[in-house]
Amino acid sequence: SDFGIAVSGVTLEHVRDEAACALLRDLWVRHGLIVFRGVDGRRMHIELSRVFGTLMTHPTREARADAELMTVRYRPETGWLMEVDGELRGTWLPWHSDLIYVDKINKGGILRPLQLPSRLGQTGFLDKISAYDALPDALKARIEGLDVIYKYDLDSSHQRFGRTADVR
């Protein structure tokens, strides 16, 4: 299947209708990513998130104020500054997988940008189902039944794999 699909016109009535919810879940599994157009507001964001499963409370301090919705902000005074390829950037994250450091599998997340950066605001996505399906059968057999242990390190300059930038 093609990666990603855009969906527009989703309303609160749709997210309360099980047939519509089943269709959205199917689209997500088949396409790996859904871009929702015209969806607005905190309540709609949370209700739409519930279509895809039980919400998890994010363990970071940014989520403590609101258990249902984590807010990531960039404020220079917070110190969330990284030098990336010689340029200072705020709240920069490399490739990562949300909530890999908790004891339950996070199957996905919904991003809701309130203000997009004027430049350098790219966000990439990976479909883990398609990535697994693309593995050679011999590798799938070799990893079957294995577990992964993650070490959470906030310093992106320590990232060993998938590095595409010089980070300090």
N, C-alpha and C positions, 0 to 999 in steps of 0.2 A: 504494500500500500504506500501511497505518497505520505511524506512526513508533513504533518500540520494541516489544519483546516480552519477556516474562519466561519464563525456563526454569529448572526446578528438577530436582533429582535427578541431575545430571551427576556421574559418578564417574571415577576414573582408568581404569577399564575402558572407559568411553565414549570418552575422549580417546585411547585406543590402538586404537580400532576405526574404520577408514577410512570406513565407511558413516555412522557417527554423526558423525564429523568433517565429512563432506561436508554432512550435514544442518545442522549448526551454521553452517558457512560460508554456506550458502544462506539460512538465517534472517537472518544478519547483513547480507548484501547486500540482501535483500528488505525488511528492517525498519529497517536503519540503526543499530540499537542493541539489544543483548541485555543484560538484567539477569539475572544468574545468582543464583539463590537457593539457599542451603544449600551453597555451595562454600566450603571452608575450607582454610587452610594455604598456606604458601609454595610447596611442591612442586606442589600442585594448581594454584595460580595460574600457575606457570611452564609446566606441561604444557598447561593450557588455552590459554595464550597461543600456544603452538606450533601449536595446531590451525589458527590463522589465518595462519600464515606464519613465516618465519625471524625470530628475535628480533634487534632492533637494540640495540647498546650505546648508552645515553644518554650524551651528551658532558659532562654537568654533573658537578661534583665530588661531588654527592650520590650519583651512581651508581657512583663509582669503587670503593667497597667491595664492590659486588656487581654484576657486569656484566649479570646476567640480570634484576635487579629494582631499580628506582630507588625509594628511600625518601624521601618528603617529610615532614619533621617540622616542627612549630612549637615553637620554644623562644624565649621573649622575649629571651634573651641573645644570640641570633644576629643580631638586628637586622632580621629579616624583618617589619618593621612598616610598615604604610601607613595613612594617614588616609583613610578612605573615607566620603564624606558626613558629615564631621565626627567620625567615630568611629574610634578606633584598632583596627586588625585585624591579625592575624598570618597570614602566608603567603597573602595574598589575591592572586588572579590574575583579571584580567578575561577576556573572551573571548580565546581564543588557540587555536592549532593546534599540537599537539605535534610536535616535531622538524621544523619547516619549514625549519630552518637547516642541515640536513645534506644530503649529496649523493644520498640515496636517498629515494624517496617512502615516507613512513610512512602505511600504510593504516589504522591504528587502534591502539588501546591498551586495556588492561584495568586499571581502577582497582580497588583492593582496600583500602577504608578499614578500618583496624584500630580506630580510635576516631573516632566522629562528633562534631562539635562540638555543644554544647548548643543553639546558635542560630546563625543566619546562615551555615549550611553548605551553601547551595544550589550545585548543580553543574548546568550546562546542557549539552546536547549538540546537535550539528548533524549531519545526514546529508548529507555532501558530494555523494553520488551523486544524491539527490533534489533537492538545491539546484541542481546543474548541469542535471538533467533539466527543472527548472521554468523555466530561462532561456528567453527568447524565441529563436526560431531565428536571427533576425538578429544577436543578440548572440553566440550560439554561433559563427556564421560569422565574426564580427569577431575573436573571440579565438582561433580555431582556429590552432594552430601557434605561439602566443605563449608566452613563458616569463615567469615571475614571479621577481623578485629580492627577497628578504626581508632586512630589516635587523633583527637581534635587539637589542632594547633592554629591559633589565631594569626600567627606570623606567616603570611603567604610566601615570604622569601624562603621558607623551609620546604616548600612544595617540591616533591621529587619527580612527579610525573605530570605530563600535559602542560608543562611550562611553555608559554608563548611570549613571555615578557621578562625583562630584567627587573626584579622587584627588590626594593629596600624599604 
